[in-house]
Amino acid sequence: MYQVGENILYGSSGVCRVAAVGTPDLPQADKGRVYYTLAPLFGTETIFVPADAQVYMRPVLTEPEARSLIAAMPAIPAGPVEEKSPKNFAQYCQEALRSHDSRTLISLLKTIHVRDEAARRRKKAPGKIEERYRRQAEDLLYGELAVALGVAWEEVPGRIQAILGQTGGETA
């Protein structure tokens, strides 16, 4: 069970702080269930979720885990860069986001980066599908890394570059 004040990754909402544990004073709350009251760190809503709900929740990466993940970025391969079907590519992106796995999000972001660069070389704008899923993946990944590293969300790309510079790695 998560504790008040703990930061967790909750579904597609990203990093949330556990604001309360108990039964909220809401008409729709089941009085016999324990709920987490979650406050997204990068959003404004309040989320009430039963503690026993079948929804994805896990602790946020620790700082050493985040640094290790960043150091491993160069070795994480891109996904299906050559996928031509927008429907199939969107499905791949949705599955990657639903995985809640940081390495899979990195792979997704690398895939989108390669596809965007290919479009620019053809003098085309990056695709709308890529832009949509890039934003979602960055929100989830950068939000977790920001909390783990103790920096602002906007500082995460620079922090990634700095850590990779220390380890001799580079991003795609």
N, C-alpha and C positions, 0 to 999 in steps of 0.2 A: 504494500500500500504506500502511495506517495504521501509525503508530508507537506504541510503548509510551508511556503517559501521555496520549495523545490522547483527547479526548472525541468520541464519535460517536453518531449516532442509529441504533439498530439495530432494525429491524422494529417490532413492537408492544411491545417491551420498553422503549423510550424511550432516554434518554441512558445510555450505558455508557462506562466508561473502559477503554481497551485496556491490560490488565494484562500481557500477554505476547504475543509473536509467535513461533511455532514449532510443533513437534509436541508436543502434551501427552503425558504419560506415563499414557495411558489405554488399556485393552485394546481399546476400540472405535475408537480413533483410527487412521486410515490413516497408516502410517509414512512414506509418500511425499508427504504433503500438509502444507502450512503452514496453521496454524490461528491465529485470534485467540482469546485468552482474554479474555473481556469481563466486567467487573464493573459491573452496573447501579448507577447512583448512587442510585436510589430503590427499591432492592430488595435482596434478600439472596443470591440465587442467583449461581452462576458459569456463564457461557455459553461453550461451546467451539464455534466455527464456522469451517469451512474458509474461508481467505482468498478462494478462488475460488468460493464458494457463490453461488447465484443468490437471494440474500436482500437486502432493502433495507438499505443502510448509506450514511450520508453524514456529513460533518462537521457539528458543531453550529453554529448561527448564531453569527456574531461579535456583539460588543456593538453596533456601529453597525447591523448588519443587524436585530438584535432591536429596537432603538429605532425604526428605520424601519418595521418591521412593526407595532409598537404604534401609531405615529403614523398608519398607514394603516388601522387597525381601523375607524374610523367609516365609511369608504368601502366596506368589504367587506360585500356584501349577505348577508342570511340566505338559507337554502335553502328547500325546499318546506314552508313553515309550515302550509299548508292540507291537507297530505296526510292523508287519513282512514284509509287502510289501514295497520294496524300492521305488516303484513308488508312493504309497500312502504317505509314510513318506516324500519324496521329495516334494510332493504337499503340505503337511502340512507346511513344512519349507518355501516354496515359499509364501504361504498365510500369514504366520506369518511375513515375511519380508515386504510384501506389505501392511500390516496393519499399518506400521509406528507408532505403539503403543509401548511405552517403556515397559509396563508390559507384553505385548505379546512377546517381544524380550527376556525378562527375563525368561518367561516360556519356550521359545524355547531353550535358553541356559541351563536351568535346565534339560530339556528333553534330550538334547544331552549329558550333563554331566552324567546323569544316564545311558544312553545307552553305553557311553564310558566305564564307570566303570564296567558294566555288561560284556562287551566284554573282558576287561582286566581280570576279574575273570575267564572267560572261556579260558584264555591264548591266546586271539585273539587281533589283533590290532584294534583300533577304525575304524569305517567305513569311507570310502571316502565321502559319502554323508554327514555324520555328520561333518566331518572336514571342508568341503566346506561351509556348512551353519553356522557352529560355527564361522568361520572367518568373514563371512558377518555380522552376528548378533553382534559380538563383535565390529567390525568396526563402525557400526551404533550406538550401545548403548554406548560404551566407548568413542567414539568421542563426542557425545552429553554431556555425564557426564564430560568429561575432560574440555569442554568449560564452562559448568555450574559451575563446582567447581574451575575453574581457575588453573588446573594442567595439566601436560603433559599426553598424552594418556597412556603412559607406567605406570604412577602412579595410574591409575584408580583402578586396582584390589586391590592394597594396601589400597587405600582410602576407598573402599567399606568395606574391612575387618575392618579398623579403625572405621568407622561409625557404623558398625554392632556391634563391640566390645563395643562401648559407649552405644548402645541401648539394649545390651544383646542378639542380634540376631545372627544368623549364616546362611551362605549360604548352599545350598544343595551340 
